Amino acid sequence: MIDQLEAIVYKYQELTELLSDPDVIRDQEKFRKYAKAHSDLEQKVNLYRTWQDVVKQIEGVESMVREEQDPEMKQLIEVELEELLPRRESLQSELRIALLPKDPNDEKNILLEVRAGTGGEEAALFAADLVRMYTRYAEIRNWKVSMMTLNETGLNGIKEAIMSIEGDSVYSSLKFESGVHRVQRVPDTEASGRIHTSAATVMVLPEAEDVELTINPKDLQMDTFRSGGAGGQNVNKVETAVRITHLPTGIVAACQEERSQLQNRERAMMMLKTKILDKMQQEAHQERVDSRRSLVGTGDRSERIRTYNFPEARVTDHRIKITWYKLHEILNGDMGEVIDALISADQRDKLEELTQNDDPIAV
């Protein structure tokens, strides 16, 4: 993989020169494209150069150890070598991770769906907690959240919510959230203090782009209806809400949060394309399922991926077997540790597969 790293360095240098080219600077679209590619390669190039420097230092120190005759001086040089060797190993691990194939969806915006599962009203209240958790996490990351569909209960619970989240690398951060989330707590209505268990399901879909999917208009059934919810001139008066059904697959998407029928139709169409693309990708994935499961799950949304236990104030992710005793902070959007742990676990799993086949930069 040294050849691969050298090719990255060459591409990085080429992009550096292009970014100072007056013709490129004048073409803002091209300049942004090159600047992003340059930024994406910068970490890999810096890591590789640092690794090269450490390797040269080790070679020099090893040569000194072989040539040195004074026992005391030789011992001092060997101490320096003992410090450099772990540094080289650490950099090699970082380089291997940096060279892992990227998920093509990582940079995309997402649709995030939260649905109340088993547990009645308590499940709906938990679904509302999850919606708030993801919304606050998005605010911390400076992402834009747009509510597209919201079906509330009379007790501040949520039966179903579909949100669009836009920002930098949203899918790469939240893609491991799909699955069944379970809560254990004493409901306010439980006089005996008995702990109830209920659940909500979360689905994270990378937003489909127009270039990825073309839909025949003849395959669509478009229906309009009156928006529900509190307040607003259009509520229950004008049919601004839109429901689109893709007849070949039976997939349905609806949006009622915008004020105009046109805006709702555009958003519903985006949701529909995203759902159809996800269905196609899921089917393709099933066809090529291999013998190994990913450490952080297969993406099967029937999995119980996480438990939120209120009596013990803990959150446990069952896929990576890690528990955090900061439940209220996590539900208030402080999800950084959880997200980082899932990403690291996925990287370790992919790295294990890679190193079983080939050591990219063995020394």
Buried (B, 14 or more C-beta within 10 A) or exposed (E): BEEEBEEBBEBBEEBBEBBEEEEBEEEEEBBEEBBEBBEBBEEBBEBBEBBBEBBEBBEBBBEBBEEBEEEEEBEEBBEBBEEBBEBBEEBBBBBBBBBBEEEEBEBBBBBBBBBBBEBBBBBBBBBBBBBBBBBBBBEEBEBEBBEBBBBBBEEEBBBBBBBBBBBEEBBBBBBBBBBBBBBBBBBEEEEEEEEBBBBBBBBBBBBBEEEEEEBEEEEBEEEBEEBEBEEEEBBEEBBBBBBBBBEEEEBBBBBBBBEEBEBBBBBBBBBBBBBBBBBBBEEEEEEEEEEEEBBBBBBEBEBEBBBBBBEEBBBBBBBBEBEBEBBEBBBBBBBEBBBEBBBBBBBBBBBEEBEEEEEBBEE
